[in-house]
Amino acid sequence: MRFCANENIPGDGVAALRGQGHDVLWIREAMPGATDEQVITRAMTEQRLLLTFDKDFGELAFRRGRKAAAGVVLFCINQPSAAAVAETIARVLASRDDWAGNFSAVDNRTVRMRPLK
């Protein structure tokens, strides 16, 4: 899959996804300090599933009418260590193949999905 990992996604998570063969654009490497608008625009332009811990992307996707056809995954998980976060991110993303076109919120127990229309 093609992912756009926001700056707040730990490097261990990016490395885990890359290790699984995914194409990961990490904002911390490619566009450090980019605004949320710039990040979501880049993800949309390159058809990448946006991964973030930043709740502001929900507002961008719904209230401001910004569409991210490839989807947005908001992680709201405990972060005991970067390694634990990396394992959770890789496991959750591998558990489904219907992320595209949805705003998904992932917490420690559930995945909630809402279509981006």
N, C-alpha and C positions, 0 to 999 in steps of 0.2 A: 504494500500500500504506500501511498504518498501522504506524508504527514508534514504539518507545519507546527513545530513545537514552540510555543511562546517562550519568552525569556525565563519565566518562572518554572518551567519544566526542568527538573534536575538533569545534569549531564549524565548521570548513571542511567536515567530513563531513556535519554536519547541514544546512548551507547547500546542499551539493551535492544531497542527497536532496530537500530542499524545492524546489530549482530544477528537479528532475525531476518535480515535481508531487505528491510524496508528503506525507502527513500525518505530521509528526514531532513527537512530544512529547519535548522535551529536558529531562531531569531537572535539569540545571544551571540551567535557566530556571524550571521548574515546581515543583520540590521540592528545592532545594539542600540538601545534607546529609542526604538521606533514607537510611534504612537499606536494605540489600539486600532485606529482607522487604517493606518499603514499596514499593520499586521493582517487584519482581516481582508484588506484589499489584495495583499500579496497571496494569501491563502486562496482566495477566490480566483485570482488570475491564473494561478498555477494548479487549480483543482486539487488542493491538498486539504485533508481533514485537519482542522485546527484543534490543537490540544492545549489546554490552559488550566490554570488555577484561578484565573481572574474572572470574577462574576460580571464585570462590565461588558463582556462579550454577549451576554444574554440581552442586555439593553440594546447593544448595537444590532443584534440579529432580529430582535422583535420590535422594540419601540421605535427605532429609527428606520426600520424597514430595510436594513442591510441584509442581503441574502448571501449565504455561504453554501452554495450548492453542494460542495463536498462535505459539509457538515461541521459542527463544532462539538467538542467534547469538553465539558467543564468537570474537572476533578475536584471533589469536595471530600477528600479522604484524609485520615490521620497521616501525619508525616513523621514517624518515629526516626527514620533515617532515609538518606537518599537511596540506599540499596533497597529498602522496603518499598519505597515509592516506585522505583524502577520495576520491581517485580510485579507490583499491583497494576501499573500502567500496561506493561507488556501482556499480562494475563487477561485483563479486562478487554483490551483491544482485540486480542486473538479469539475471544469468546463469541464474537458476532461478526457478521459481514454486512449489516444493514445500517451503518453509521451515516452514509451519504444522505444529504437532504434533511438531516435531523439536527436539532439542538438536544444534546444528551447531557444529563447531569448524573455523575457517578459518585455515589458515596460509599461508605464501608460495607453496605449491605445490598444496595439496589442500583439499578440503572434505569433512569426515567428518560424517555425519548418523546420529543414533540417535533412534528414536522415543521420545517422552515418553508413557508409558502410565500 
